[in-house]
Amino acid sequence: MAQPTTTPARVCSNCDGFPTVRVTLGGRDRYGNLRTITVHCPACHGTGTRPARRPIPARIEVAA
């Protein structure tokens, strides 16, 4: 019996699968914690994957 195959993950080419990062702003707040912001990948919107490509339709040439 054949085993079902899974499709490989479509990893985002812009972030290589690391869609969300924390960036330090420098310095610390009054409690001693680092000041950071969360940044999401603009291409995949923080998911880490890209949607599947639609197949490109074949060109149909018409003889004149």
Contacts in CASP RR format, 6 or more apart in sequence:
PFRMAT RR
TARGET T0000
AUTHOR 0000-0000-0000
METHOD contacts of the structure
MODEL  1
MAQPTTTPARVCSNCDGFPTVRVTLGGRDRYGNLRTITVHCPACHGTGTR
PARRPIPARIEVAA
9 49 0 8 1.000
10 49 0 8 1.000
10 50 0 8 1.000
10 51 0 8 1.000
10 52 0 8 1.000
11 17 0 8 1.000
11 48 0 8 1.000
11 49 0 8 1.000
11 50 0 8 1.000
12 19 0 8 1.000
12 41 0 8 1.000
12 43 0 8 1.000
12 44 0 8 1.000
12 47 0 8 1.000
12 48 0 8 1.000
12 49 0 8 1.000
12 50 0 8 1.000
13 43 0 8 1.000
13 50 0 8 1.000
14 41 0 8 1.000
14 42 0 8 1.000
14 43 0 8 1.000
14 44 0 8 1.000
15 41 0 8 1.000
15 43 0 8 1.000
15 44 0 8 1.000
15 46 0 8 1.000
15 48 0 8 1.000
17 44 0 8 1.000
17 48 0 8 1.000
17 49 0 8 1.000
18 41 0 8 1.000
18 48 0 8 1.000
19 40 0 8 1.000
19 41 0 8 1.000
19 44 0 8 1.000
19 45 0 8 1.000
19 46 0 8 1.000
19 47 0 8 1.000
19 48 0 8 1.000
20 38 0 8 1.000
20 39 0 8 1.000
20 40 0 8 1.000
20 41 0 8 1.000
20 46 0 8 1.000
21 38 0 8 1.000
21 39 0 8 1.000
22 36 0 8 1.000
22 37 0 8 1.000
22 38 0 8 1.000
22 39 0 8 1.000
23 36 0 8 1.000
23 37 0 8 1.000
23 38 0 8 1.000
23 39 0 8 1.000
24 34 0 8 1.000
24 35 0 8 1.000
24 36 0 8 1.000
25 35 0 8 1.000
25 36 0 8 1.000
25 37 0 8 1.000
26 34 0 8 1.000
26 35 0 8 1.000
27 34 0 8 1.000
27 35 0 8 1.000
28 34 0 8 1.000
28 35 0 8 1.000
29 35 0 8 1.000
40 46 0 8 1.000
41 48 0 8 1.000
43 50 0 8 1.000
44 50 0 8 1.000
END
